[in-house]
Amino acid sequence: MTQTAIDGSARQAGGGAAQATADAAELARFGALSAEAWWDPQGEMAGLHAINPARLTFLRDRICVHFGRDPSLPRPLAGLRVIDIGCGGGLLSEPLARMGAEVTGLDAAPEAIAVARAHAAEAGLEIRYEAAEAAALVHRGLTFDAVLAMEIVEHVAAPQAFLADCAALVRPGGFFAAATLSRTLRAFGMAILGAEYLLRLVPPGTHDWRRFLKPHELARMMRHAGIGLTDTAGISYDPVSRGWRLSRDLSVNYLVCGSRPA
């Protein structure tokens, strides 16, 4: 894989809150994860591996609807410039690249970017990875067809400023999606007590329940950033299939998507 800098052919963005939003403690936590931790489906990131098929289905289908694509095609995202903000070890970036997207993976933890680059090289995938915050790309005037912020809003120090940066990276008429957890007692019981301390699907201490955003709070922040909400979906455990599926239950894990006006 050829690792290239994000090229200067990107479209010009229209403003944004170009300021640091990363949380140093969170960066240290995720930066300490090894390649084995990121990519072992039964390891420390087992929770992300488990929900990845559901969130990829949501993203593929909503992006295709937004841009008038056929989701049943082998490479339905071909030619679309997509940025995966908070990409970690590349668990989402790689399947998006296989769908044909021109993927940029962005993470403020250099150690995570090193893991992502090495794994993509082994897989023969050409993905642009960069260790930086979203604000740095806003400052450079870059924009993308689709901007994704999966499982990161609850980890940043200033979510409204972070979403403003995300919005500034969406080209006019472009697509935005985020995934996070709702600040409910059910989420505390399932995502923290259950997933972290009982089942160990993610490392204990990964989440701070006080940072979770309810769907209407996230929608309001998106609106203030200039992104209009178009759809929502929950991710729920199905005891029959023993897997995760999209649902209408937004009380724990949920996804939202929207668009920037053309």
Beta strands, then each sheet from edge to edge (+ up, - down):
strand 1: 81-85
strand 2: 102-107
strand 3: 128-131
strand 4: 144-150
strand 5: 170-181
strand 6: 228-238
strand 7: 243-247
strand 8: 253-259
sheet 1: 3+ 2+ 1+ 4+ 5+ 8- 6+ 7-
end
